Amino acid sequence: MTIQAKNDRYIDRATFERILDHSSDEIFVVDKNQRIVYVNKNCERHYALKPADVIGKRNADFIARGYWRPSVVSEVFKTKSAVTKLQITSTGTELITTAIPVLNKHRDIEFVVSTARPFHRQEAFKLEKSGDLTVQSQPPTRAGMIVHSPQMQDVLHVAHKAAQVDSTVLITGESGTGKGVLANYIHQVSPRRQNTFLTINCAAIPEELLESELFGYAPGAFTGANRRGKIGLIEAAEVGLFFSTR
């Protein structure tokens, strides 16, 4: 496949896919049978899967295995119109996903093209002193943290110090208190901020799959294993930051 540019130069498939791999958003395409025909490399960050693990497979297979939910693509096939939803992936990543149908002249779906980007709650909104919730056009100060109390300022001070060294950090607190926000703050102020920030919800992974999901496996490691093997979530984080919840 080649694509003709305006200056009459042709872009071959490999070059075109390399360009798409540099998109800040995930690009995900399924055909009329809901079979995945393309996904760029951002799927590694969002699902800890390589494009080769995804392309050629059915969208429903990954939904059944809990890699992402809900299915935006399935809804597009029902409505034949664009759908935007918040998705949760098996790594605990929240994605804002927009899926758009590509219709033929008979208004039948030929493809569905989806784009997805991480959703950072602390960057999307801020709570003013008045109590009104307003859209935050620019990221708030302190790398996404807005604090007023001396106690929270002390927490950020400790977190900032921890971020400067290679160390495991234990963050405790009740559900909804912002442990993930604090982990993201540590990543943003650390020397690793240009690398991956990978969040995984261990409770969302079946016990029998936990080892293979965290550490991956070699080709042919067990019956039904991917013949090319699979990288683990920990390896997918590379030299970035790995945040695990339960």
GIBELTA-V112713 format. One record per pair of residues at least 24 apart in sequence whose C-alpha atoms are under 10 Angstrom apart, sorted by the first residue. I is the first residue (numbers start at 1). J is the second residue. Records with the same first field share a line. If there is no record, write none. Layout:
I: J  J
This chain:
17: 41
24: 115  116  117  118
25: 95  96  97  114  115  116  117  118
26: 95  97  114  115  116  117  118
27: 97  98  99  113  114  115  116  117
28: 54  55  73  97  99  112  113  114  115  116
29: 55  59  73  99  100  101  111  112  113  114  115
30: 55  56  57  58  59  73  101  110  111  112  113  114
31: 58  59  101  102  109  110  111  112  113
32: 77  101  102  103  108  109  110  111  112
33: 58  59  77  109  110  111
34: 58  59  60  73  74  77  109  110  111  112
35: 59  60  61  111
36: 60  111  112
37: 111
38: 113
39: 113  114  115
42: 116  117
43: 116
44: 231  233  236  237
45: 91  93  118  196  197  198  199  233  236  237
46: 88  89  90  91  92  93  94  95  116  117  118  198  199  236
47: 88  89  90  91  92  93  198  200  233  236
48: 89  90  91  198  213  214  216  230  231  232  233  234  235  236  237
49: 230  231  232  233  236
50: 230  231  236
52: 228
53: 226  227  228  229  230
63: 89  90
65: 90  205  206
66: 90  91  204  205  206
67: 91  92  204  205
68: 92  93  94  95
69: 94  95
71: 97  99
72: 97  98  99  100  112  114
73: 97  98  99  100  101  111  112  113  114
74: 99  112
75: 99
76: 100  101  109  112
77: 101  108  109  111  112
80: 107  108  109  112
81: 109  112
82: 112  113  114
83: 114
84: 114  115  116
85: 116
86: 116  117  118  119
87: 116  117  118  119
88: 118  119
89: 199  200  201  204
90: 199  200  201  202  203  204  205  213
91: 198  199  200  201  202  204  205  213  214  233  243  244  245
92: 198  199  200  201  202  203  204  243  244  245
93: 117  118  119  120  197  198  199  200  201
94: 118  119  120  121  199
95: 119  120
96: 120
120: 144  181  184
121: 181
122: 146  178  181  184
142: 185  188  189
143: 181  182  184  185  186  187  188  189
144: 181  182  184  185  188
145: 181  182  184  185
155: 182
156: 182  185  186
158: 186
159: 183  185  186  187  189  190
160: 185  186  187  188  189  190
161: 186  189  190
162: 186  189  190
163: 187  188  189  190  191  192  193
164: 189  190  191  192
165: 190  191
166: 190  191  192
168: 241  242  243
169: 243
170: 243  244
171: 243  245
179: 243  245
180: 243  244  245
183: 241  242  243  244
184: 241  242  243
186: 241
187: 240  241  242  243
188: 241
190: 240  241
191: 240
192: 239  240  241
193: 239  240  241
194: 239  240
195: 237  238  239  240  241
196: 236  237  238  239  240  241  242
197: 236  237  238  239  240  241  242  243
198: 233  234  236  237  238  240  241  242  243  244
199: 233  237  241  242  243  244  245
200: 233  234  242  243  244  245  246
201: 243  244  245  246
202: 244  245  246
203: 244  245  246
204: 245  246
205: 246
